[in-house]
């Protein structure tokens, strides 16, 4: 690993890779520094049965304008443009169509109330939009946790409303994480390198790492907010405005469990199952995602936090128990663990994606602001409208790199 560079980019997720790619292509010497032994950050694909399985982000959200669509096509990837499971009716076995229609109407009414609250003078939590006594509040709360990663009581209604996603959502057959990681081809990378301190007190910035010190003229920081918030001493001199901004944008949690399913053909492709409809502490299940003999379980916020304390086996036991309640006890014999990653337990992530606490929407801009024309910040939490997504992170990485290029021209 070299000991000096023009620009150091800390964190090799979508934002860091975008920034390093832009700078490398512009001929600017840079080093992409990553604590893990792999690229991609919260975009993480593993291989099973010849298929790419995304344990992190998996959807090309807002696909019509998502820059990773063009990148994936340039890499020769296969795009799956079929509609997502959440846009289709759920399996009726425990959720009759009449109840599904009632739930969807309740959800639409909830979103309407949420929009009205978000436009008000005070920023309240998403929980304020619940209709007291509505039988669907539990399931609505679960869906809010899937979307935001947070409990509705903690999530800013204004921030939730600001999200600019569209209804066009695609997948990459080879895996989204594969696309993100491959985009770093040709970029100089230092893997397995933990950044311990960023000393910006001198003429050059000194980055102290687990493998030695690196000197740089500029630094782009793309670390997750929970790491920035928990490690005030990361910066010297301290940057309390960054610590405070990051604390206002905590990482929520959305964990995915993949189970192998025997005799899967009895189910239609991308079939959806809600095991429970009366509580927010339930997972959502996609049976045969992309037509594969699997079940993908999606766990939001509080439930995922609780289960992570018991490790992956706790998720397996919970999911198989829920699915057996729907399909009968013999269904257990057809299920086995395929794969999972615990994102809260991951020391280099500490969660899945950011949400703003009520009253903290402006923290996104505060986190993204440059410091002294030498320290720049990027990552999904820095995005005003596309937070919680890989493409939102990517766009902030490009913006940070462009700020570096502009500063170099002005020097």
N, C-alpha and C positions, 0 to 999 in steps of 0.2 A: 504494500500500500504506500502510495507516495505521501510525502509529508507536507506538500503545499500545492495549492491549486488556485485558480482565479475565483471560481464559484464553487462552494460546497452546497450540495442539496441533501438535506437530512430527511430520510424516509423514502423508501422505494415503493410506495403505493402509486395509485393512479396519478395523484398530483405531482409527486416527486419525479416520476418517470416522464410525465408531460414536460415538466420544467427542464429536466436534464436533456431530454430529446431536442427540445427547442434550442437550448444553448449549444449543444453539440453540433447541431445542423448549422448554427450560425458561426461556427468556428471558435466558440469561446471555450477555453479549457475549464472543465468542471468535473467534479467527482460526486457520484451518487452514493450516499452512505446509508447502509441498511443494517439494522441490528439482527434481523433474521438471516438464515442461510438460503433464503429464496427471495425472489422478486414478487411484487404484486400487493403486499400489504393485506388489506381486507378483501382483496380479490384473490381467491385461493382455489385453484382447480386441482383435483386429484383424479386419477384414472381408475375406472372399475369396468370390467367387461368390455373394454375397448371404447368406453364413453368417458367424456369429461364430465365430472361431477363437481358442481360449484358449492363449496362449503361456505364461501362468503357471498359476495354479490353475484347474482345470477341473471338479472334482467337488464336488457338494454331499454331502460325506461325512456319515454319520449323519443322513441326510436327514429322517427322521421327527421329529427334534428340532432340526434346523438352522434358526436364525432367518432365514437368507437365503432359505429356501423361502417363508416368509410375505412377505418383502420382494419377492422375485421375482414372486410371484403378484399382489401389490398393484401392481407396475409393469406387469402385463399380459404378463409373459414366458411363454414356452412351456417347460414342464418335460418333459424326456425321462426317463421312469421305467424305461426298458429296462435289463436287467441288464448290468453292465460286462463287457468282454471277458475280464478276468481270472477271471471266474466261470464261463466256458465252456471246453469242450475246445479245445485249440490245433489248428491245421491239422496234419494227420497226415503231410504230405509228408516231413518230416524228423524227426517226433516221433510215432512210432506210439502208439496208445492204450494198449498194454500198458506202454510206457515212461512215458507220462503218469500212469498209475495208480501206478506205482512211485515216480515223483517226488512225487506228492501225498501218498503215505504217508510218504515220507522228510521232507517238509515238515511234516506233522502231528507226526511224532516229534520233529523239531527244535523246534517250538513247545512241545511238552510238556517237553522238557529245559530250554528257555529259561525257562519258567514256574517250574520247580523251582529253577533257579539264581537267578532274580529274588527268590524268597522266602527265599533264604539270608541268612546274617549279613553276608556281604561282597558288595558290588556289583561284578560282573565284567562283562566285555565280552560282546557277543552272540556273538563268535567262540568263546567257551567252550562253547557248545551244539552246535558241530559234532561229528559222530561221525567220528573219525579214519578216513580211507580211504573214506568214503562217496562213491559215484560222483556223487551229486547235490549235493555241497557247493558246487561252482561256481555252479550255477543258484540254489541257495538263497541264496548270498552276493549274487548279483545282485539277487534279489527284496528282500533286506534293505536293499540300497542304494536300491532304488526307494522303499521305504516310509519309511526313515529319512533318506535323503539322505547317509548316512555309510557308511564301511566298517565291517563287523561288528566289526573289531578295535578300533574307536574308540568304538563306541556302547554306552552303559550298558544292560545287560540289564534292570535295574529300570525305567529310563525307558521303554524299548521296551515293556515289559509294562504300564506305567501308562496307555498310550494307550487311550482309552475309545471308540474308534470302533465302529460297528455295521456290519452287512453291507448296510445300505440306502444305496445311493449313486446319486444322480441327476445329470443334467446340465441346463444351461440352453441351449436352442437358440441364443439370441441371444448367449450367452457369459456366463460367471460374472463376468468383469471388467466387463462392461457393467452388470450389476446392482450391483456394489460401487460403481462410479463414480457411477452415477445416484442412489445413496442420499445423496450429498452435495448434492443440489439444494437451493438456498436457504441453504446454509452459506457464510459469507464465507471465501474462499480466496485465498491468495497462492501462485501457481504460479511455477516458475522461481526459487525463493528458497532458497538453500543456507544452512543454519544452521551458523555457524562457531564460536560459543561461547555457552554458557549461564552467565551470571554471576549466581549466586544469593547474592552476598555482601551485598547491600544490602536496603533495605526493599522495593524492587520488583526483580523479576527482569529482567535485561537480556539480550535475545536478539540477538546480533550476527549479521547475515546478509549475504549478498552484495548485498543491496539496501538496506542500512541497518539501524539498530538498532530493536528493538521492546521496549517496556516492558510487563510483565504482572505480575499478582498471583500467578498460578499457571501452571504449565506441565505439560502431559502429553507425555511423550517416548515415541514409538512407533518409534524407529529400529531397524533390524536389529541383531542382537547383534554381528556382525563389525565394524560401524561403531563401536559403543560400545566394544568391546574394543580396537580399533586407535587410538582417539582419546581417550586419557585426558585430554588438555587440553581436551576439549569442555566439561567442567564446571569452573567456578571458584567456590568452592574445589573441589579435586579430590574425586571420589567413588570412592575405590579399591574399595569394596565392590561398586559397580556394574560397574566395569571387570573385576573378578575374576569376578563372576557371569556376565557376558556371555562371558568367555573360556571358561567351563565349558560354554557352550551354543553352540558354533560352528554356523554355517550349513552344512548339507550341500548337496549339489548334485543336482538332478534337472532335466535339460534335455529339452525336447521339440522334435523336428524334424518338420515337416509336409512331405510330398512329395505332389505332384499325381500321380494314377494314371490313365492312359488305359485305356479298356475295363475299368473296374472291376467291371462287373456280374457277371463270372464268380465273384466272391467274395461270400460271405454278409456281411451287415451285422455290424460289430464282430467280425470274425474275428481271432484272435490268432496271432502267429507268434513263436516263439523261434528265432532264426537259429542260435544255438549253445546247447547244453545242458551243456557240459563246462567252462565257465569263467564267472567273475563279470564278465568284461570283454565283455559282450554287451548289446545293446539288446533291448527287447521292442517288438514292432510290432503295432499295431492297424490292420487293413485295413478300409477303409470305415467309419471311426468315424461313428456316427449316420447311416449309409447314404450318406455323401458320397464322392465320387471322390478319396479321399486315403488316405495311409498316415501314421499318427502313430507316430513312433519315440520311445521313452522311454529315456533314458540316465542311469544312476546314478553317483554319486560318482566313483571314480577314473577310469573310462573317460571320463566327461563332462569332468573336469578336464583330462585329457590332450588330448582333442579340441579343447577350447576354445583351446588354445595355437595351433591351426591355423586357428581361425575357423570360420565356418559351413560353408565348403566342405569342411573336414575331416570334419564330421558327414555331409554329403551323400555324400562318397566312401565313407565307412565303411558307411553304411546301404545305399547302392545295391550295394556289394560284398557285404554280408551277404545281402541279398535275392536277388541274382543267384545266390549259392551255393545258395539254397533253390529258386528257381523257374527257374533257367537264365539263361544270359548274355543272351538276347534280351529278358529282362525289363527290362534296363537302359533300353531304348529307350522304355519306357512311363512312366518316372519323371522328374520334374523338381522342383526346389525350389519349395515354396510359401511357407513362412515359418519363422522361428525367432528366438528371443531368447536371448542368452548371459547367463545370470544371474550367473555368477561374475565376468564381465567388466563387468557393470553396476555403476558406481561407487556407485550409491545403493541397491544390494541386497547385492552381494558374495556371493551364494549364494541358495539356494532356501528352505529352512526348517530349523529348529533341531533338533539332537539333543543330549542330555546325554552328556558324557564319563563313563566309569565313576567313580563316587564323587561326581558333581556333580549329582545329581538335585535336591538342595535349592537349587541355583542358580536354579531357576525362581521359587521364592518370594522369594529374595533380590533378584532382578532386579525383581520386581513391587512390592516394598515401597516405600511413600512415604517422602520425605525432608522433614523439617521441616514437614509439612503444606502444602507448597507445590509440591514436585516429585513428579509421579506418573508411573507407567510402565505401558505396555501393549504388546501385540503377541503374536503366537502363541507366542513363547518364554516369555512370562509365564504361559501356561496350564499348569496342572498335569496336565490330562487330555486336552485337545484341541489340544495343540501341533501345529505343522506344518500347521494348517488355517486357512482364512479365517474360518470361524465361531468357531474358538477365539480368533483375534485379535479378532474383533468383540466377543465376550463380555468380553474383558479391557478393551476400550475402554469398554464400558458401565460396567464396574466402576470404572475410573479416573474417569470422569465423575461417577459417584455419589459417589466419595470427595471430589471437588471440591465437589459440592453440599452434602455433609454438613459439610465444613470451613467453607463459607460460612455455613451456618446457625449453626455453633458460634461463629463470630467475633463 
